[in-house]
Amino acid sequence: PLISEDNGTQGTSGNQIEVNSDFSTKSTINSRTAAFTYTYGVSDTLDIFFNMPTTWGATSGQSTGLNDGSAGVKFRFFEKEGLSFGVKPELIIASGNENKGLGTGKNSYSYTLMLEYEYKPLTFLVNFGKAFNRYSRQIDLDEKRTSVTRSSFAILAQLNEGIALVADFGIADSQDRAQPKKPQFAIVGAIFSISDNFEFDVGYKMGLNSAEIDRQIGFGITWRFE
């Protein structure tokens, strides 16, 4: 359920499939989104991944369909005594219909810098990222920011082998040029490990100011295999 990214990788020839769905509300607008992510371990410290999100439900008058997908890598370049650093560059693929508000119309890119520190039973995550958005429509260029900075901090508490509680806090630039406030959020949730290779998670996201969504409930499934 976290937005903050950890430095964990799949290992050489490891595979991971993630499927999640979110139900969010902002003012009178409701939306239902889902995403499918496939990750492959190139080496013990390097993953490649592909992500495809979609909007499958929305308030009357709002569009549904495929959003912009993404492909990228996650590389853990330092690890020692519970501390690790990683980087996640990402290409945003213009697969959504920009005329329906589902994409930008042009390929974009982003990166995330990640710090992780494990002090059992706690794990701390710190992320800093930047997205560079390109738009095909002039109205989007006029109304939306082409550079968005974001940061977040998360804590995971492993209660036992099967349950971990999580909390995540973040802030980012608004994509809307007319919005001076930076959206801020908090997430609380839990991860349930059914086995070593199968997990189920649930999370609740709340906006901490008026620039963020009011609330969001999310569910996810993770499956790892070789």
N, C-alpha and C positions, 0 to 999 in steps of 0.2 A: 504493500500500500504506500510505500515511500516514494517521494519525488527525488530525494537525495540518492545519489548513486554510490554503491560500494565498490571496492576494488577487487571483488571476487571474480575469478575467471573459471572457465569450464575445464581447463586442462587439455592436453593434446588429444585431439579427435573426440572430445566431449561435445555433446549436443544438448541444447536446452530449448524448450518451447514454452512460451508464456502467453496466456490468454486472459484478458481482463476486460471489465465493463464498469463504467461509471455513470451515475445518475446525479445530475447537478441542477441547481436552481440559482438564478440571479434575477432579483426583482420578480417579474411575472414570466420570465423565460425559463423553460425547462428543456434540458437536452439529455440524450442518452448516447453515450459513445462506447466504442469497444476497440481493442487493438490486439493484433497478433504479432508476436516477436519471435524470430528464430535466431539463435546464437550458436556459433560453431567455434570450438577451441583450436586455434592454429598451433599454439604452443602452451606451455604452462602459464605464461604471462600475457598472452595475446589472444583476444577474441575478435571475430568479425560478426556482425549482426545485421538483420534486416527487420524493419518494423513497418506494419501497415495499419493505420488507424482508420476508423470510419464513424460517421455520425448516423445512427440508425433510428433515432427517435428525437422529435423536437416539437416545440410549441407550434401551433397552427401559424403558417406563414413563414416558418423557418425551413431551410433546406436540409435534406439528408443525402448521404452518399459517401463515397471515399474521400478522405482527407489527404493531405500531402504525406507521403511515406518518407522513410529515411533509411540510410545504410551507413555503416561506419565501423569503427574499431574501438576496442577498449584495451589499453596497454598499461599494465602495472610495471612501472620502471624502477621502483625502489621498495624494499621490504626488509625490515629488521626489527626483531623483538616486539612484535605486535603493531608496529607502525608501518604504514605503506602509503605510497603516492601513486596516482594513476592519471591518465589523460584519456579523454573520449572525444575524438573529432568525428563529425557527423555531416553527411551530405543530405540535405532535405530535398526530396524529389517532388517535382510539381505534378502530382498525380490527382489532386483535387480540382474541382471546377471553381476557378476564381470568380466567375460571374454569379455563382451561388453562395459565395462566402466560405467555401470549403478549402481554399488553397490560395497561394500567392500568384500562380501563373508562371513563375520562374523558379528554377532550382536555387536553393539557398544553402547556407552552411552554418555550423555552430561548433563550439568546443566546450568541454567541461573539464575542469581540473578537480581532482578528488584527493582528499586526505582521509585515511581511516586509521583509528587507533583502537586496539582491542585490549581491554582490561577486564578479564572475565569476572562476572557474567555480563559485563557491559561492553558495547561497541559504539564508538563515536564516529560520526561521519560529518565532514565539512566539504561543501561543494562551492565552486565559483565557476560561472559559465557566461558565455556571450553568444548571442545569435545574430547573424548578419542576414537580414531578410531582403529579398529582391521581389519586386512586384511588377506585373505586366500592365496593370491598369493605372492610369494617371491619378484617378481618385484615391486609390490606395497609397500611392506615393505621397499624395498631399496630406492624407489623414493619418497615416501609420508611420511609426518609427522604423527605420531600416536597421538600427542597432539596438539590441535589448540586452541589458546586463542582469544577471540573476545570481543569487547566492542562497544557500540553505545550510541548516544544521540539524542533524538527527541523532537520536539515541535509541539503541536496541538493547533490551534486557532479556536475557535467556532465562526463563523461569525453570525449564527442565528440557529434556531432549525433544519434547514435542511442541512446546509453546514458547514464543517470543513476543513480548510487547514492544511496541514501537511508538515513537513520537518524532515529528518532523516539523520544522519551522522554516519559513522562507520569505524572501522579498525579491521583487523584480521591477524593472521598468515596465510601465504600461505600454502596450502596443499602440494605444490611441494617443496621438500627439496632444489632443485636447485635454487629456487626463493628467493633471499635475501630480496626483498621488501615485505612489508605488504600491501595487497590490501586495498584500501581506497575508500569509496563511498559516494555519496550524493543522497538523494531521495527527490523529491517534488511531492505533489499530493493533492487529495481532496477526502473527504468522503461525499456522498450524502445520507441523511436519508429520504427514501421514506415514512417510517412510524416508529413507535417505535421499530418494530421487523424486519425491512427490510432495508438493506443498499447496496449501490453500490459505489465502489471506483475505482479510476484510479491513477496511479503513474508513474513517470519517474525516472529511476535510471541511474546515470552517474558515470563512474569510474574517480577517482581523481588522479590515477597514472596508469602506464602501467601494473601493476600486476592484476588490476581489469578488469572486462568486460568493453567494450567501452560504451555501452548504453543498456537499457532495458526498455520496456514499459509493464506495467502490468494492469490487470483488475480483479476485484473481486466482488463477491456477498455474502452477509451475511444474513442469516435467522434465527431468534430465535423463539422458540415456547415451549409450555409446554405439 
